[in-house]
Amino acid sequence: MQNKNDEKRRDFVKLGAGALFFGSLIGSGIFLAPRLNAQTTLLRPPGALNEKEFLSTCIKCGQCVQVCPYHTLSLLDITSGNSIGTPYVNARERGCYLCDLLPCVLACPSGSLNHDVTTAQQVKMGVAMLKNPSKCLALKGQNVKQEDIAEILKHSNKNEREQKVVDDLQNYVGKPCTICADLCPYPEKDKAIAMVSDNKGNFYPEVRSQCVGCGVCEELCPASGEAAIVIIPRVDYKEIY
């Protein structure tokens, strides 16, 4: 019978190999292009219909943007072709915190954000992936430093909810990085992401099947530049894992 260390070693090798494989194929531009191309496949708000239906039904009113308490949503500008004026999420700037009752969905007058989506468990924005494991502080065994989170602390903190994000993040300074798993807003976060260890006792975030691609892990990742963990929009778990 295989012991747990063997199983963890195999899982971690699969994770690393998957990240390298994904990275090499993205570099060559042939992996599900343009579906996984972040420049052409956008992270849309919760409840967004498939892209074709979303673009044909969104009336570009901006009401979803106005009601978002985390200032997560932005509208695409004139450089975005027929997507101009439609809402999207830049996860590195601000993820979606899966608010109770999903006010962005409720505010949508056209149904481009599906009103049948009422809970976080029904959201399907995309899937997180540890794309850059070499940048993961947990894997490197490094504690979080103040300078690691300096840029993130500049994100919007205009209300109580946003200030809580800042305060929670500040609590990790000087400690091992478990930010992505701990601050995941999914109601049963351990079903979406959790810290696990390899056979050497190194911890890393394991994305699990109920991840909805909200983007908070990418926003709060303290890696410099591109996050260690990123969101792949408009895919489900089985397509990546």
Contacts in CASP RR format, 6 or more apart in sequence:
PFRMAT RR
TARGET T0000
AUTHOR 0000-0000-0000
METHOD contacts of the structure
MODEL  1
MQNKNDEKRRDFVKLGAGALFFGSLIGSGIFLAPRLNAQTTLLRPPGALN
EKEFLSTCIKCGQCVQVCPYHTLSLLDITSGNSIGTPYVNARERGCYLCD
LLPCVLACPSGSLNHDVTTAQQVKMGVAMLKNPSKCLALKGQNVKQEDIA
EILKHSNKNEREQKVVDDLQNYVGKPCTICADLCPYPEKDKAIAMVSDNK
GNFYPEVRSQCVGCGVCEELCPASGEAAIVIIPRVDYKEIY
5 199 0 8 1.000
6 199 0 8 1.000
8 196 0 8 1.000
8 197 0 8 1.000
8 198 0 8 1.000
8 199 0 8 1.000
9 198 0 8 1.000
9 199 0 8 1.000
11 196 0 8 1.000
11 206 0 8 1.000
12 198 0 8 1.000
12 199 0 8 1.000
12 204 0 8 1.000
15 130 0 8 1.000
15 133 0 8 1.000
15 204 0 8 1.000
15 206 0 8 1.000
16 130 0 8 1.000
16 133 0 8 1.000
19 129 0 8 1.000
19 130 0 8 1.000
19 131 0 8 1.000
19 132 0 8 1.000
19 133 0 8 1.000
22 31 0 8 1.000
22 129 0 8 1.000
22 131 0 8 1.000
22 240 0 8 1.000
23 31 0 8 1.000
23 131 0 8 1.000
25 31 0 8 1.000
26 36 0 8 1.000
26 37 0 8 1.000
29 37 0 8 1.000
32 235 0 8 1.000
32 239 0 8 1.000
34 40 0 8 1.000
34 41 0 8 1.000
35 41 0 8 1.000
35 234 0 8 1.000
35 235 0 8 1.000
36 232 0 8 1.000
36 235 0 8 1.000
38 233 0 8 1.000
41 51 0 8 1.000
41 233 0 8 1.000
41 234 0 8 1.000
42 51 0 8 1.000
42 76 0 8 1.000
42 83 0 8 1.000
42 88 0 8 1.000
42 89 0 8 1.000
42 233 0 8 1.000
43 88 0 8 1.000
43 89 0 8 1.000
43 90 0 8 1.000
43 91 0 8 1.000
43 125 0 8 1.000
43 126 0 8 1.000
43 213 0 8 1.000
43 215 0 8 1.000
43 231 0 8 1.000
43 233 0 8 1.000
43 234 0 8 1.000
44 51 0 8 1.000
44 54 0 8 1.000
44 87 0 8 1.000
44 88 0 8 1.000
44 89 0 8 1.000
44 125 0 8 1.000
44 233 0 8 1.000
44 234 0 8 1.000
45 64 0 8 1.000
45 72 0 8 1.000
45 73 0 8 1.000
45 87 0 8 1.000
45 88 0 8 1.000
45 89 0 8 1.000
45 96 0 8 1.000
45 104 0 8 1.000
45 105 0 8 1.000
45 113 0 8 1.000
45 125 0 8 1.000
46 96 0 8 1.000
46 98 0 8 1.000
46 102 0 8 1.000
46 104 0 8 1.000
46 105 0 8 1.000
46 113 0 8 1.000
46 117 0 8 1.000
46 123 0 8 1.000
46 125 0 8 1.000
46 212 0 8 1.000
46 214 0 8 1.000
47 102 0 8 1.000
47 105 0 8 1.000
47 113 0 8 1.000
47 114 0 8 1.000
47 117 0 8 1.000
47 122 0 8 1.000
47 123 0 8 1.000
47 124 0 8 1.000
47 125 0 8 1.000
48 54 0 8 1.000
48 112 0 8 1.000
48 113 0 8 1.000
48 114 0 8 1.000
48 125 0 8 1.000
49 57 0 8 1.000
49 111 0 8 1.000
49 112 0 8 1.000
49 113 0 8 1.000
49 114 0 8 1.000
51 234 0 8 1.000
53 112 0 8 1.000
54 86 0 8 1.000
54 112 0 8 1.000
55 82 0 8 1.000
55 83 0 8 1.000
55 86 0 8 1.000
57 110 0 8 1.000
57 111 0 8 1.000
57 112 0 8 1.000
58 86 0 8 1.000
58 87 0 8 1.000
58 110 0 8 1.000
58 112 0 8 1.000
59 109 0 8 1.000
59 110 0 8 1.000
59 112 0 8 1.000
60 75 0 8 1.000
60 84 0 8 1.000
60 85 0 8 1.000
60 86 0 8 1.000
61 109 0 8 1.000
61 110 0 8 1.000
62 75 0 8 1.000
62 85 0 8 1.000
62 87 0 8 1.000
63 107 0 8 1.000
63 108 0 8 1.000
63 109 0 8 1.000
64 73 0 8 1.000
64 87 0 8 1.000
64 104 0 8 1.000
64 105 0 8 1.000
64 107 0 8 1.000
64 108 0 8 1.000
64 113 0 8 1.000
65 73 0 8 1.000
65 74 0 8 1.000
65 75 0 8 1.000
65 87 0 8 1.000
65 104 0 8 1.000
66 107 0 8 1.000
67 103 0 8 1.000
67 104 0 8 1.000
67 106 0 8 1.000
67 107 0 8 1.000
68 99 0 8 1.000
68 103 0 8 1.000
68 104 0 8 1.000
69 97 0 8 1.000
69 99 0 8 1.000
69 103 0 8 1.000
69 159 0 8 1.000
69 161 0 8 1.000
69 162 0 8 1.000
70 94 0 8 1.000
70 95 0 8 1.000
70 96 0 8 1.000
70 97 0 8 1.000
70 99 0 8 1.000
70 156 0 8 1.000
70 161 0 8 1.000
70 162 0 8 1.000
70 165 0 8 1.000
71 94 0 8 1.000
71 156 0 8 1.000
71 158 0 8 1.000
71 162 0 8 1.000
72 89 0 8 1.000
72 94 0 8 1.000
72 95 0 8 1.000
72 96 0 8 1.000
72 97 0 8 1.000
73 87 0 8 1.000
73 88 0 8 1.000
73 89 0 8 1.000
73 104 0 8 1.000
74 87 0 8 1.000
74 88 0 8 1.000
74 89 0 8 1.000
74 90 0 8 1.000
75 85 0 8 1.000
75 86 0 8 1.000
75 87 0 8 1.000
75 88 0 8 1.000
76 83 0 8 1.000
76 84 0 8 1.000
76 85 0 8 1.000
76 86 0 8 1.000
76 87 0 8 1.000
76 88 0 8 1.000
77 84 0 8 1.000
77 85 0 8 1.000
78 84 0 8 1.000
80 86 0 8 1.000
87 104 0 8 1.000
89 95 0 8 1.000
89 96 0 8 1.000
89 125 0 8 1.000
89 215 0 8 1.000
91 215 0 8 1.000
91 216 0 8 1.000
91 218 0 8 1.000
91 219 0 8 1.000
91 230 0 8 1.000
91 231 0 8 1.000
92 218 0 8 1.000
92 219 0 8 1.000
92 226 0 8 1.000
92 227 0 8 1.000
93 155 0 8 1.000
93 219 0 8 1.000
94 155 0 8 1.000
94 156 0 8 1.000
94 219 0 8 1.000
95 214 0 8 1.000
95 215 0 8 1.000
95 216 0 8 1.000
95 218 0 8 1.000
95 219 0 8 1.000
96 123 0 8 1.000
96 125 0 8 1.000
96 185 0 8 1.000
96 213 0 8 1.000
96 214 0 8 1.000
96 215 0 8 1.000
96 216 0 8 1.000
97 161 0 8 1.000
97 165 0 8 1.000
97 185 0 8 1.000
97 214 0 8 1.000
97 216 0 8 1.000
98 120 0 8 1.000
98 123 0 8 1.000
98 185 0 8 1.000
98 186 0 8 1.000
98 187 0 8 1.000
98 212 0 8 1.000
98 214 0 8 1.000
101 118 0 8 1.000
102 117 0 8 1.000
102 118 0 8 1.000
102 119 0 8 1.000
102 120 0 8 1.000
102 123 0 8 1.000
104 113 0 8 1.000
105 113 0 8 1.000
105 114 0 8 1.000
105 115 0 8 1.000
105 117 0 8 1.000
105 118 0 8 1.000
106 115 0 8 1.000
108 115 0 8 1.000
116 122 0 8 1.000
117 123 0 8 1.000
120 185 0 8 1.000
120 186 0 8 1.000
120 187 0 8 1.000
120 212 0 8 1.000
121 187 0 8 1.000
121 210 0 8 1.000
121 212 0 8 1.000
123 212 0 8 1.000
123 213 0 8 1.000
123 214 0 8 1.000
124 212 0 8 1.000
124 236 0 8 1.000
125 212 0 8 1.000
125 213 0 8 1.000
125 214 0 8 1.000
125 215 0 8 1.000
125 231 0 8 1.000
125 233 0 8 1.000
125 234 0 8 1.000
126 211 0 8 1.000
126 212 0 8 1.000
126 213 0 8 1.000
126 231 0 8 1.000
126 232 0 8 1.000
126 233 0 8 1.000
126 234 0 8 1.000
126 235 0 8 1.000
126 236 0 8 1.000
127 207 0 8 1.000
127 211 0 8 1.000
127 213 0 8 1.000
127 231 0 8 1.000
127 232 0 8 1.000
127 235 0 8 1.000
127 236 0 8 1.000
127 237 0 8 1.000
127 239 0 8 1.000
127 240 0 8 1.000
127 241 0 8 1.000
128 180 0 8 1.000
128 193 0 8 1.000
128 207 0 8 1.000
128 211 0 8 1.000
128 213 0 8 1.000
128 215 0 8 1.000
128 217 0 8 1.000
128 218 0 8 1.000
128 229 0 8 1.000
128 230 0 8 1.000
128 231 0 8 1.000
128 232 0 8 1.000
129 207 0 8 1.000
129 229 0 8 1.000
129 230 0 8 1.000
129 231 0 8 1.000
129 232 0 8 1.000
129 240 0 8 1.000
130 136 0 8 1.000
130 204 0 8 1.000
130 205 0 8 1.000
130 207 0 8 1.000
130 228 0 8 1.000
130 229 0 8 1.000
131 226 0 8 1.000
131 228 0 8 1.000
131 229 0 8 1.000
131 230 0 8 1.000
132 223 0 8 1.000
132 226 0 8 1.000
132 227 0 8 1.000
132 228 0 8 1.000
132 229 0 8 1.000
132 230 0 8 1.000
133 139 0 8 1.000
133 204 0 8 1.000
133 228 0 8 1.000
134 140 0 8 1.000
134 228 0 8 1.000
135 223 0 8 1.000
135 224 0 8 1.000
135 226 0 8 1.000
135 227 0 8 1.000
135 228 0 8 1.000
136 177 0 8 1.000
136 204 0 8 1.000
136 205 0 8 1.000
136 223 0 8 1.000
136 228 0 8 1.000
136 229 0 8 1.000
137 143 0 8 1.000
137 144 0 8 1.000
137 148 0 8 1.000
137 176 0 8 1.000
137 177 0 8 1.000
137 222 0 8 1.000
137 223 0 8 1.000
137 228 0 8 1.000
138 176 0 8 1.000
138 177 0 8 1.000
138 178 0 8 1.000
138 195 0 8 1.000
138 202 0 8 1.000
138 203 0 8 1.000
138 204 0 8 1.000
138 205 0 8 1.000
139 202 0 8 1.000
139 203 0 8 1.000
139 204 0 8 1.000
139 228 0 8 1.000
141 176 0 8 1.000
141 202 0 8 1.000
141 203 0 8 1.000
142 177 0 8 1.000
143 174 0 8 1.000
143 175 0 8 1.000
143 176 0 8 1.000
143 177 0 8 1.000
144 172 0 8 1.000
144 173 0 8 1.000
144 174 0 8 1.000
144 175 0 8 1.000
144 176 0 8 1.000
144 177 0 8 1.000
144 179 0 8 1.000
144 222 0 8 1.000
145 173 0 8 1.000
145 174 0 8 1.000
146 173 0 8 1.000
148 222 0 8 1.000
148 223 0 8 1.000
148 224 0 8 1.000
149 169 0 8 1.000
149 170 0 8 1.000
149 172 0 8 1.000
149 173 0 8 1.000
149 222 0 8 1.000
152 169 0 8 1.000
152 219 0 8 1.000
152 220 0 8 1.000
152 222 0 8 1.000
153 166 0 8 1.000
153 169 0 8 1.000
153 170 0 8 1.000
155 162 0 8 1.000
155 165 0 8 1.000
155 166 0 8 1.000
155 219 0 8 1.000
156 162 0 8 1.000
157 163 0 8 1.000
157 165 0 8 1.000
157 166 0 8 1.000
165 183 0 8 1.000
165 220 0 8 1.000
168 183 0 8 1.000
169 179 0 8 1.000
169 183 0 8 1.000
169 220 0 8 1.000
172 178 0 8 1.000
172 179 0 8 1.000
172 222 0 8 1.000
176 203 0 8 1.000
177 222 0 8 1.000
178 195 0 8 1.000
178 203 0 8 1.000
179 217 0 8 1.000
179 220 0 8 1.000
179 221 0 8 1.000
179 222 0 8 1.000
180 193 0 8 1.000
180 205 0 8 1.000
180 216 0 8 1.000
180 217 0 8 1.000
180 220 0 8 1.000
180 221 0 8 1.000
180 229 0 8 1.000
181 189 0 8 1.000
181 190 0 8 1.000
181 193 0 8 1.000
181 194 0 8 1.000
181 195 0 8 1.000
181 205 0 8 1.000
181 217 0 8 1.000
182 189 0 8 1.000
183 216 0 8 1.000
183 217 0 8 1.000
183 220 0 8 1.000
184 192 0 8 1.000
184 193 0 8 1.000
184 214 0 8 1.000
184 216 0 8 1.000
184 217 0 8 1.000
185 214 0 8 1.000
185 216 0 8 1.000
186 192 0 8 1.000
186 193 0 8 1.000
186 210 0 8 1.000
186 211 0 8 1.000
186 212 0 8 1.000
186 214 0 8 1.000
188 210 0 8 1.000
190 208 0 8 1.000
191 208 0 8 1.000
191 209 0 8 1.000
191 210 0 8 1.000
192 207 0 8 1.000
192 208 0 8 1.000
192 210 0 8 1.000
192 211 0 8 1.000
192 212 0 8 1.000
193 205 0 8 1.000
193 206 0 8 1.000
193 207 0 8 1.000
193 208 0 8 1.000
193 211 0 8 1.000
193 217 0 8 1.000
194 205 0 8 1.000
194 206 0 8 1.000
194 208 0 8 1.000
195 203 0 8 1.000
195 204 0 8 1.000
195 205 0 8 1.000
195 206 0 8 1.000
196 203 0 8 1.000
196 204 0 8 1.000
196 205 0 8 1.000
196 206 0 8 1.000
197 203 0 8 1.000
197 204 0 8 1.000
198 204 0 8 1.000
205 217 0 8 1.000
205 229 0 8 1.000
207 229 0 8 1.000
207 237 0 8 1.000
207 241 0 8 1.000
208 237 0 8 1.000
209 237 0 8 1.000
209 241 0 8 1.000
210 237 0 8 1.000
211 237 0 8 1.000
213 231 0 8 1.000
213 233 0 8 1.000
214 231 0 8 1.000
215 231 0 8 1.000
217 227 0 8 1.000
217 229 0 8 1.000
217 231 0 8 1.000
218 227 0 8 1.000
218 229 0 8 1.000
218 230 0 8 1.000
218 231 0 8 1.000
219 227 0 8 1.000
221 227 0 8 1.000
221 228 0 8 1.000
221 229 0 8 1.000
232 240 0 8 1.000
END
